[in-house]
Amino acid sequence: MAKSRCLLSRALMFSLLCAPEAGAAGGGSDDFALQRAEMVSRQIAERGVRDERVLAAMRKVPRHEFVPESEQRLAYHDTPLPIGESQTISQPYIVALMTELVRPAGNHRVLEVGTGSGYQAAVLAELVEQVYSIEIESTLAQRADGVLKKLGYDNVTVRAGDGYAGWAEYAPFDSIVITAAPDHIPEPLVEQLKPGGRMVVPVGPIAATQQLRVLEKDATGKVTSTVVAAVRFVPLRRRDD
């Protein structure tokens, strides 16, 4: 029987969401393409992600480009991977789920809080007009920006900063994706969400079960919140932490 792995990451669900690992990755582009196809089939579609545009983006974006060379053989396994600065690239299923939950459209502008490796931003960039992404670790922000530029994602803008405050210069946003857990929903981000927009955010205490929530703002500015699943994310850091 194949071994199942569940590791804590900035976006990792509990073991009920884990699937068996694939075999060790090869190094060629054809090998990686085949592994991406299997990843989408086994790890994502079989778990209920149905949006064909999201599935196509997950098949296209080269996850191995967003991890250190030493981790590339594991790039399409069902697990987060270390990317430095005590951070990880998220489990592929979580990236797909959060992307589907914000219902991306081709004319949307999206704010991502927590760039990390840049992988989530790249997936979003395949589906929307513009992505604005904020990363508190300047080293990660610079590295992710470099990878995104190398891969031709000129519709992603990355900056180092405190994502709690959002990015007022480009607000309002059609959707907001937060890839680390605040203990409460940041009010500046709610304010920067466009009427009719959606936000996906894990909310809860550090080192405990959190709730993955979808917030929807209606035309009058009223916000409703729906719990999607129990999750475990790293905390959303602030500049004064």
Secondary structure, 3 states (H helix, E strand, C coil): CCCECCCCCCCEECHHHCCECCCCCCCCHHHHHHHHHHHHHHHHHHHCCCCHHHHHHHHHCCHHHHCCHHHHHHCCCCCCEEEECCEEECCHHHHHHHHHHCCCCCCCEEEEECCCCCHHHHHHHCCCCEEEEEECCHHHHHHHHHHHHHCCCCCEEEEECCHHHCCHHHCCEEEEEECCECCCCCHHHHHCEEEEEEEEEEECCCCCCEEEEEEEECCCCCEEEEEEEEEECCECCCCCC
